[in-house]
Amino acid sequence: MRLDMHQLRWNAVLGQWVVVSTHRQGRPQMPADWCPFCPGSGKVPLEYDVFLYPNDFPAFSIEAPPYEPYNPSQGLFATTGARGACDVVLYSSNHTLPPSALTLQSWGKVVDLWTSRSHELMSLPDVSTIAIFENSGEAIGVTMPHPHGQIYAMPFVPPLMQMELQSSAHYAGVRGGACLFCDLLAGELQQKERVVFQNGSFVCFVPFAARFPAELSIYARKHVGVLTELTETERADLAEAVSVCRRKLDSLYGFPMPLMMAVKQTPRPIPADPLQPPYHFHVQMLPIQRSATKLKYLATIETGFGTFLADTRPEEKAEALRQADPKTAGA
């Protein structure tokens, strides 16, 4: 195995790992006449509903060299192994089915697969974070149009989650151990104007300081850290919340919304990095369509400086999403 197939390099300026995975350069770009995820490809069953597929171009691999947390004694050009795993979650055998058209039963199977696979991956000794996510739409840069998401098992806590953990730890420190996420949810429920959908276990809302147009967060009502802590009823409610939000987003402008979806669970502290402040299970949906005809591009102020410019008012987007009819999506 070449070292640069699964290698982490330390960015000393930002204080974070960058994954170097050169074999990913060979992955296909939006294939028109053949798809490995379709029945008949020889790579998946002839019939399936929801299916776990090993990533053909994994950024992390259980066969990679062991991971070692960064130590200043390693200097400015530190490297370590990108040990972990990468899976693809196939939502359907139907190549052209948008995720918003998945049945509630299918979303339930997806959530159950997220849960069982998270449990399996967390048993691996080098794994710290289970990152479940989806890229949807050509505008996002999706290379496979077949409906699918992904699961990455990573040996470290990624930077944005580190920031969330630090904010959570600070809040707990000044608020007597209170959960930042629980209190944010309580505030959203009290103010009501940004809440889009809710059921017995989850609440969907446009965040007060949303960075993306029509951004949605789905918070568990109960203080829970990981999928495996959810009951069967709560997992069904999560499937409903995801389904309704996806359908509302797709009906907002009358076409499938290009978006990124992140399912965030409490990371497991590893012995050399025991940081573990309060965390709260939640889902983020980050659309990039700011109007029916315009995309939001992340330009220099966002990408180079890290400060987001919101082109839309969260309260107005929440009202539009409340009015969006989920029955009109996925047709």
Backbone hydrogen bonds, N-H to C=O, Kabsch-Sander energy under -0.5 kcal/mol:
donor,donor_aa,acceptor,acceptor_aa,energy
5,M,2,R,-1.6
6,H,2,R,-0.5
6,H,3,L,-0.7
7,Q,20,V,-2.2
8,L,80,T,-3.1
9,R,18,V,-2.7
10,W,78,A,-2.4
11,N,16,Q,-3.0
12,A,10,W,-1.1
15,G,11,N,-2.2
16,Q,11,N,-1.3
18,V,9,R,-2.3
20,V,7,Q,-3.5
20,V,18,V,-0.6
21,S,19,V,-0.7
22,T,4,D,-2.1
24,R,21,S,-1.7
25,Q,22,T,-1.7
26,G,23,H,-1.5
27,R,24,R,-1.7
30,M,28,P,-0.6
30,M,143,T,-1.6
38,C,35,C,-1.5
41,S,38,C,-1.8
51,F,90,L,-1.9
53,Y,51,F,-0.6
53,Y,88,V,-3.4
55,N,86,C,-1.7
61,S,82,A,-2.0
64,A,61,S,-1.4
74,Q,71,N,-3.1
75,G,72,P,-1.8
80,T,8,L,-1.8
81,G,66,P,-1.5
82,A,6,H,-2.1
83,R,81,G,-1.6
84,G,61,S,-0.6
85,A,153,A,-1.6
87,D,151,I,-2.8
88,V,53,Y,-3.3
89,V,149,G,-2.5
90,L,51,F,-3.1
90,L,88,V,-0.7
91,Y,89,V,-0.6
91,Y,147,P,-1.8
92,S,147,P,-0.7
95,H,93,S,-0.7
97,L,94,N,-1.1
101,A,98,P,-2.3
102,L,99,P,-1.4
107,W,103,T,-2.3
108,G,104,L,-2.1
109,K,105,Q,-1.7
110,V,106,S,-2.2
111,V,107,W,-2.7
112,D,108,G,-2.2
113,L,109,K,-2.1
114,W,110,V,-2.8
115,T,111,V,-2.2
116,S,112,D,-2.6
117,R,113,L,-2.6
118,S,114,W,-2.1
119,H,115,T,-2.0
120,E,116,S,-1.9
121,L,117,R,-2.8
122,M,118,S,-2.2
123,S,120,E,-1.0
124,L,121,L,-1.7
127,V,124,L,-1.4
128,S,154,M,-3.3
129,T,154,M,-2.2
131,A,129,T,-0.7
131,A,152,Y,-3.2
132,I,130,I,-0.7
132,I,263,V,-1.3
133,F,150,Q,-2.5
134,E,261,M,-2.1
136,S,259,L,-2.7
140,I,137,G,-1.1
141,G,137,G,-0.7
141,G,138,E,-0.8
142,V,137,G,-1.4
149,G,89,V,-2.3
150,Q,133,F,-3.4
151,I,87,D,-2.1
152,Y,131,A,-3.0
153,A,85,A,-3.0
154,M,129,T,-2.9
154,M,152,Y,-0.6
162,Q,158,P,-2.1
163,M,159,P,-2.2
164,E,160,L,-2.0
165,L,161,M,-2.7
166,Q,162,Q,-2.5
167,S,163,M,-2.5
168,S,164,E,-2.5
169,A,165,L,-2.7
170,H,166,Q,-2.4
171,Y,167,S,-2.4
172,A,168,S,-2.6
173,G,169,A,-2.0
174,V,170,H,-1.7
175,R,171,Y,-1.5
177,G,172,A,-3.7
178,A,175,R,-0.8
180,L,178,A,-0.5
183,D,179,C,-2.1
184,L,180,L,-2.2
185,L,181,F,-2.6
186,A,182,C,-2.3
187,G,183,D,-2.1
188,E,184,L,-2.4
189,L,185,L,-2.5
190,Q,186,A,-1.8
191,Q,187,G,-2.5
192,K,188,E,-2.7
193,E,191,Q,-1.3
195,V,192,K,-1.4
196,V,204,C,-2.9
197,F,204,C,-1.6
199,N,202,F,-2.5
203,V,219,Y,-2.1
204,C,197,F,-3.6
205,F,217,S,-2.4
206,V,194,R,-2.4
210,A,207,P,-1.4
215,E,212,F,-1.6
216,L,285,M,-2.4
217,S,205,F,-3.0
218,I,283,V,-2.8
219,Y,203,V,-2.5
219,Y,217,S,-0.5
220,A,281,F,-1.4
221,R,201,S,-3.1
224,V,222,K,-1.2
229,E,226,V,-1.6
230,L,227,L,-2.0
235,R,231,T,-2.4
236,A,232,E,-1.9
237,D,233,T,-2.1
238,L,234,E,-2.1
239,A,235,R,-2.3
240,E,236,A,-2.0
241,A,237,D,-2.4
242,V,238,L,-2.7
243,S,239,A,-2.4
244,V,240,E,-2.9
245,C,241,A,-2.3
246,R,242,V,-2.5
247,R,243,S,-2.2
248,K,244,V,-2.6
249,L,245,C,-2.4
250,D,246,R,-2.1
251,S,247,R,-1.6
252,L,248,K,-0.9
252,L,249,L,-0.6
253,Y,249,L,-0.6
254,G,250,D,-0.5
255,F,250,D,-0.7
259,L,136,S,-1.8
260,M,286,L,-1.4
261,M,134,E,-2.7
262,A,284,Q,-2.7
263,V,132,I,-3.2
264,K,262,A,-0.6
264,K,282,H,-2.9
265,Q,263,V,-0.5
266,T,225,G,-2.2
268,R,128,S,-3.6
270,I,273,D,-0.8
273,D,270,I,-2.4
281,F,224,V,-3.6
282,H,264,K,-1.7
283,V,218,I,-2.2
284,Q,262,A,-2.9
285,M,216,L,-3.1
286,L,260,M,-3.6
286,L,284,Q,-0.5
288,I,258,P,-2.0
290,R,288,I,-0.8
290,R,294,K,-1.4
291,S,294,K,-1.6
296,K,288,I,-3.9
297,Y,295,L,-0.7
299,A,297,Y,-1.1
302,E,299,A,-0.7
303,T,299,A,-3.2
304,G,300,T,-2.1
305,F,300,T,-1.3
306,G,302,E,-0.8
307,T,301,I,-2.3
308,F,306,G,-0.6
310,A,308,F,-0.6
311,D,309,L,-0.6
316,E,313,R,-0.7
317,K,313,R,-2.1
318,A,314,P,-2.5
319,E,315,E,-1.8
320,A,316,E,-2.2
321,L,317,K,-2.4
322,R,318,A,-2.4
323,Q,319,E,-1.9
324,A,320,A,-1.2
328,T,325,D,-1.7
329,A,326,P,-0.9
